[in-house]
Amino acid sequence: MRLIKAILIPLALIMTSCLGVKADIVFNSDNSGTITVEYRISSSLESLGKQDGNAIYPPLPVGRTDMERTVARLPGMKLNSWVSRDDGKDKVITARLQFPNPQTLALFLDASGGKAVYTGGSKNRITLLMGEGGRNQNDFDELVRQVFSGYSFAISMSFHNTGELVLTGGDGVPAGTVPATGTVTNGKKVLFAMPMENLLYSRSGVKAEFIW
């Protein structure tokens, strides 16, 4: 679980061993909405997991049954569709779900409640903590970086009103310390995207606050 334990998305979505993640979230005016998630698993990961001494790196996600179990624990959450395909390079799984409110969405993104947090008030806010930060580099980590090369983590949220995104390091340091590969788009659709290897090895992790 340590490989992407802190990339958020355990996503309650058993995504703890995927290589690429894309999540598109659309809110309705009552703050219910839909989330479409695509995650990619490279065939390289299987061979990586078979190397001696790599027991801390988890097996591949097992699929729809786990997704359905996760959804069943969240009142009002529904799995609308789940598709798995092989594009020759990756196994690509796409799921589309409905959520009744931002609180349930946050629990779906991280059931532990530590890496995805919703707060209401005069403004709504979902805070995501991604990347462990402070990882000690070693030869196996360098191999992991090579495997993750070319994959990315991306999450967008579309609101019925104007949204904004505030990025800081995971330790609260101002946004200037966040790697320049982070992307911010202001307006009704707010996007954060970063190469997966950069996110995994960012010095202090990344905190993204989606506000609307």
N, C-alpha and C positions, 0 to 999 in steps of 0.2 A: 504494500500500500504506500510505500514511501516515495515511489517514483513521481507520482503526481498527487500525493496525499494533500499537498497544499495548493494545488492549482485550482482548488475549488472543484467543482464538478468531480468529486465523487459524484457531483451533479445528482447525487442520490441515484445517478444514472449508471452506476457501475462503470464509470468511465475512468477508473483509476489506472487503467493500463493502455489507454488509447494514445495515439500519437498526434492526432489533429482533431480539434473541436471547433465547431461553428454553431452558435446558438442565436436564433432570431426570435425576439420577444415582442409581441404587439399587445398593447393595453387598450381596452375599451374605455369609454367615458366613466364607467363605474369601477374601473381598475381591475375587472376580470380580464382575461385575455388568453392568448395562445402562445406556446413556445414550440418552435421547430428546431430540433437538434440534429446535427449531422456529426458523426464521429468516424474517423478513419483509423484503421489499424493496418500497419505495414506487415507484410509477410516476414520482414527482417526481425520483427519483435519476437516471433516464435523461436527462431534460431538463437537469438540473444538470451532468451529465457532458459535455454537448454545448456548454457555454459556452466561449468562448475562454479560453485560459490555464489550463484545469483539468486538464491532463494528469496531474498527480500523483494525481488521484482515479480509482480503478480502475473498469473496467467491471463489469457485474453478474457474479455467480458463474455458472459455466456448467452446473453441475448434477451429475447422478448419476455421470457418468463420472469426474469429478474425485474425488468421494467414494470411488468404488470403487478408484481408484488409491491414494488415501491409506490406505485400509484394507488394501490388498494389501501395503503396506510395513510393516505392524505385525503380527508373528506373533500369532496367537490372536484378532485382532480380526475381527469379522464384521458385515456390514451385513445386518440382518434385513428392513428395509423402508425405502422412500424414496417419498414422495408429494409431488407438486407441484400446487398449485391456485391459482386466482385468486379472491379474495373481493370483487373490485370496487374495492378500494382498494390492496391489496397482493398481490404474489406471495408465497405462503406455502409454504415447503418444510419438511417434517417427515421426519426420519430417525430410525430406531431401530437401535441397534447393541449388540453384546456386546463386553465387554473381559475378558481373562483375569486381570488384576491392576492395581493402582493405577499401577505404572510405565508400563504401556502406555496407560492412560487419560491420564496426564500428557503422554505423547508425542503422543497424539491431540489433546489440547487445545492443545498448542504444540510442534511438532516441533523448534524451536530449543532447547528445554530451558531457556529463560531466563524465560518468563512463567508456566509451569506446572511446578512442581517437587514430586516426591513424596519424602518421607523416612520411613523406618520406625524401629523401635526399640520402646521400651516403649509408645509410642503411634504411630499412623499420622498423617501430616500431608500434606495437599496445599495448597501455597501458590500463589495466583494473584496476579499483578501486572497491574493493569488501569488504563487511562488513562495518557497520557503525563505529565500534569502540566506546569505551566509553559508552556502554549501561549501564543504571542503573538497577541492578538486583532487581527483586521483585518476589512475589510468582507466578504470572502468567507467567513471563519469565521463571521461573524454569520449569513450566509445558510445555512451548513451547520447552525448551531444551530436555525434555523427549520425546516429540513427534518427534523431529528432530533426536533423537538418532538412529544411524544405517543408516542414509542417508548421501549422500555426494555431493559435488560440484566438478566436474572435467571438465577441458577444455584442449584439446590438439590442437596443430597446427603443420602440416607437411609441410615442405618447399621443394622447388626444390634445394636449397642450404643449407648450414649449418645454423642452428638457435641456438639461446640462450635464456635463460630466466633469468631475474633479478628480485628478490623478495625483497621488502622492506615493512615496515609498511606503512599504509596509510598516515602517517605524514612525510614520507621520511626518517625515522630512518633506519639505516643500516639493512641488511638482517638478522643479528643475532637475531633481535627482533621478526622476523616472527615465529609463532608457528612451532615446528619441524615436525608437521604433513603435512606441505607443501612438495610436491615432485617435484624435478627438474630432467629432463632428457635431456641432451645435445645431439645434433646430428641433423639429419634432422627432427625428430619428437620431439617436446617439450611439456611436460605435466605438468600441475599444478593440484593437487588434494588435497582436505581437507574435513574432516568430516563437514557437514553443520552446526552443532551446534558450532563447534570451529570457523568457519568462521563468523557466526553471532555474536559471543560474543568475537571476538578477540579485544584486548585492543584498537588498533588504526586502525583496518581494515587492509587490505592487498592490496598492489599495485604490480601487475604482469606486467612486460614489456616483450613482445615477440618480439625478434629482429632477422632480417634476411637480 
